Amino acid sequence: MTPFQAVLTGPDGGPSGTPVSAHFFGAQLAIDAPGHSIDVAQLVVSVGGIDGPELFLNWLDAQGRQASLKPQTAADIAIVLTEAPAALQPQLQRLWSERQRNRRQVSGWLASLTGAAVVASALLWWQGGNAIGALAGFIPLSAEKQLGELALSQVRAQGGIADSGAAQQTVQDIGRKLTAGSRYSYRWLVKQDDSVNAFAMPGGIIVVHTGLLRQAADPGELAGVLAHEVQHVEQRHSLRQIISSLGWGALVGVTIGDISAVAAMLAHQAGTLYFSRDMEEEADRGGLLALQRTHIQPDGMLRFFQKLGKTDDATPPGWLSSHPQTAARAQQIRSLMAVTPCPACTPLTSQHWQAMKAALPPTAK
């Protein structure tokens, strides 16, 4: 197969990258120096580049470290696109065509922004939260999903993630009730971790810790947590926080598909990403309404918040520390329940609840 020149970043290539020669051989990506090969089934493709086209082949090594191979020139990219094995072609062709389309959209968008830079700066200063929300709307769902998937691959490398079993099935069954009709295709995962935590990643990925499942007294309390996390996805809060903290460069990069660095940051912060009070209140309101739309009695959300708020631990549970709870927010939930009564709402039941509880792994000593 035809060799192509690339830059290897990560294991054996160093953090700043090393020029290498690589080629495809059967179902393997062979790197001539330092001399190893990777099964193409392990590769995650990402694309990007602002001044010119860029293509990245990403993977995790046996120690869970991220590595990336970037073809150096357009000719090298062409070799990858034409000679990659069939198993890799769907990723390559889909993402590359999306990148070309998104790049054209962003070019027009940036051109229009150039003439309005002063207005945009004033808007960000005057009403930053709303402006960031509007900017996040430019990011295609396909790029958001790719960002979440790449971040998830790094979270998986930490171990303990399950996408089957009694616990995952229970979370999924409840979660699907709350997300019927959503534009996202949600994925429900359980992480073996004793901390009381749950978190959402872009694109519809929800991860619940086994410690939180132990703490939830009934399906209604778990539904309250899931309803809140789902709203962080629906309102694109993670994307808005990324734009707010990393600036316009992250926005442009994610929009045209250059997501590797952003995904690494997101994976590192998974479960501890702090949202503004406005975002938390938005997730509270949206979650409460989602429970009522599905005729689930919403008091489980309030009970769970209050239960964790009364903890005697010096360090609050992970879910509270990353989703800071206040008496004012609890009172707001009570007020919303009072002004939006739901006579049709009933306590949530789950036929798998007891089996789920029995199947939870023992707490680590």
N, C-alpha and C positions, 0 to 999 in steps of 0.2 A: 504494500500500500504506500501511497505517496506521503513522505514525511512533511510536517509543517513546523514552523518555528513558533515558539510560544514563550510566555513568562510563567514560571511556576512559583506560586506564593503559598507558603504554608509548609507542611512537613517536608523536610529536606531541601526546600527552596528558600527558606528563610523568610522573615517578615517583610523584607523589601523586594523580594522576588529575584529569581535567577533565570537567565535565558536558557532554554532547553530545546531539544528537537523531539518531536513526538509523532506517532502514527497509530492508526487503527490496525489491529490484527485480529481477525475473527470478532469475537465479542469482547475484546480487551482494548483498552487505551494504553499503549506502551509508551513510556517516557524513557528516552535513551540515556539520559543522565539526570538524576543519579541512578537510574536503572531499575525501574519497577513498573508494574502494570496494574491497572484498575479495571474491574469488571464494569462494563458500561451501565449495567443495571443499578450501580451505586451512584451514578452521575446525576446531578441536578443542574439543568441549564439555566443560566440567567444572561440577560443581554443589557446593553446600555451604551454609554458614550454620548457626550454632548457635542464635542468638536468632530467626532468621527465615530464610525461603528465599532462596537466592542462586543465580544462574545466570551462568556466564561463557562467553563466546565468545573463544577464544584463537587466535592465529596468529603466524607469524613474518614480518617484513617482508623486503624484498629484501636487507637487510644482515644478516639472521639475528637481529634483535632481537625479543624477545617483546613482544607487545601483547595487551591483554585488554579486552573490552567487557562491563560488568556492568549489565544492566537495573536501574533504581533501585527500582521498587516491584513488588508482586505483579501489579498490572495490566499493567505493562510486560513482566514475564515471560510473562504470559498471551498478549500480542500476539506475542512471539517464538515461543511454543509453537504457536500456531495459524496464523501467517502465514509461518513459515520455509519455504523451498523444500523440495521433496520430498527432495532429496539430503541435507539436514541433518536431516530428521525422524527417521530411525532412531536417530541419536545422541541427539537430544533426548528422544524418548519413552522409550528404554531407560534412560538415565541418570536422568531425572526420576522415573520410577517406582521405580527402585532407590533413589534418594535418599529418597523417601517411606518405603519399607519399612525402609531402614537407619536412618533417623531415629527411627522408632518403636522399633526394637530398641535403639538407643543410649539413648533416653530411659529405657527400662526399666532398662537396664544402669547408667546414671548414678544413677538413683534408688536402686538397690540398693547402689551404691558409696558413696553419701552416708552411709549408716548404718554403713559399715565403713571409714571414712577412716583411723581410727587404726590398725586392723589392716593396711590396705594400706600405710600409711607404714612401719610396722614391718617388713612383708614386703619392701618395696623396700630398706630399710636392711640387713636381715638377709641376704637372698638375692636381690639385685637382678637378676642375670642370669636366673634362673628366672622371677621375676615379670614381667620385660619380655617373655620368651618367651610367657607366658600371656596378657599384654595384647595382644600382636601377633595372637594367635589370634582376637581379636574382629573384626579387619579382614576384610571379605568379599574373596574372590578377585577379584570384579569390580572393587573399588576398587583392589586391588593391581595388577591388570592395567592399569587406566586410569592409575595413577601411573607405571608403567613406560613406557607408550606416550607419555605427555606428556613424560617425561624424554628418551625416545629422539628425539622430534621436535626437541628442543633440541640433542642430540648430533649429529643429522643436519645441523643448520644449520652445524656446525663444518666439514663437508665430509669427503670421503674414505670414507664408509660405502658398502659394497657388499652387496647381498642376492642376488647371482647371480654366476656365474663359477666357474672351476675351484677357487679357494681356498674360496669360500663353500660349494660343493658338497661338498668334502672335509670341512670342518668339520661341515656338516650331517649327512653320512652317519655320521660317527663319533659325533656328539652324539645322534643318534636311537637308536643302539644303547644308549646309557647312560640314556635317559629313557623307554623303552617302559613304558607303564602309568602314567606320572606324571599327577597332577591338573592339571599345567600344559601348555599348548600352546606348546612352545618355539619361539623364533625365533633363528636363527643368522646372525650378521652378521660381516663382515670390515671392519676399518678400515685404510686405507692410512696406516701410521704405523711408523716405523723402531724405535720403542721396543719392548722385549720385554715385552709386557703383554697381559692379557686381563681382562675384568671382567664381572660379572653385575649385572643390574638387576631390580627386582621384576617379577613376572609371567611370568618365563621368557625374558628377553632376554639372550643371551650375545654379547659382542663380543670378537673376537680380532684383535690387531694383526698386520700383515704381518711386523713384526720378530720376533714370537714364532714365526710359521710358518717363517721362515728358520732360527731357532735350533733348532727341533725336528728331531731327526735321523731320526725314523721315526714312523709312525702311533701306536705305543704311547706315545711321549712326549707327543704332542698329546692322546691320550686321557686321560692322567694329569692334564693341566691342565684339560681339559673336565670330567672327573669331579669335580674339586675345585670348579670354579666352579658346576656344577650343584647341588652341595650347599649353596652359599650361597643359591640360590633355594629349594630344597626345605625348608631349615631357616629360611627367612625372615630371614636374617641382616641384609639391608639394612634391612628394616622395623624390626627390633629395634634397630639402630644409630640409626635416625632417632628412634625413641621415646626412646632413652637420651639422645640429644643435644638434642632439641627439647622433650621432656617430654610431658605429657598433652595439651597443646593440639594437637600434631601427631597424636597417636593419635585424638582425637575428630574432628579435621578430616578425616583420611584415611578414617575409618570412615563418615562421612556424605557423603564425596565432595568435600570442599574441599581439593583437592590441588595447586593451582597453585604456591604458594610452596614446598611440600615438593618437588615435581618439579623446580623450578628449582635448589634446593639439591642434589638428587640428581644432576642433569645436570652441575652444576659440579664435583661431587666424583667423577664417573664415572672409574673407573680408579685412583683414589687413596683410596677409602674404606677406612679402617683398621678391621679387625675385631679383637676381643679374641683372646688366645691360646686361650681355650676354644673360640671359634667356629672358629678356624683348625684346631685339633685335631679338632673335630667334622667339619669339611669334609674333613680328611685321612682320617678313619676311614670316613665315609660314602662318599667317593670310592673308596677302596680296595675296599670291599664292593660298590659298584656295578660296578666293573671285574670283580670275581670273579663276580658274578651273571650277567654277560654273557659269561663265559668268556674275558675278555681278560687276558692275563698282566700283572700289575700293576707289574712292575718298572720300566716306563717312567716312572711317576710319580716313583719314587725317583731314577732317573737324571737326570730333568730338574731336580729340585730340587738335586741335587748339582752338576750342571753349572753352574747359575746361581750357586750358592753359592761357586764357585771363581773367579768373575769377578775380573779384576784392576782393573776400573774403580773410581775413587774413589766414584762414585755407583752404587749397585746398580741392576739393571734394574727397570723399573716394576713388574713382577709381583712381584718380591721386596720392593720397598720398601713396597708396599701389602699384601703377604702375607708379613710378616716370617718368615724361615726360621731355625730354630735347629738346632744339632746334636741337641738333645733330641727335636725333632719328627722329624728324619730317623731317629733311632734308634727312635722309636716306630713309624714305618712299617715299618722292618725287623722289629721285634718282631711286629707284626700279621701281616706276611707269613709269619713263621715259625710262629705259633700258628694261623693259618687257611690252611693250604696249600690250593691249588686244582689238583689233578691234571688237571682238565679244561681248565684255562686254557692258551691258546696265544698266541703272538705275533700281534698285530693286523697285518693287511695292508690296503692300500687300493689299488684299481686306478687311482685318480686321483692317487696321491701324486706321481709324477714329473711329471705334467702340471701339478699344482698348483705344484710347486716352479719349474717352467719359466715359469709364467704370473705369478709374483710380480713386482711392479714393481721396477725398479732402486732401490737405496738412494740416498736424496737426498744430494747432495754437500754 
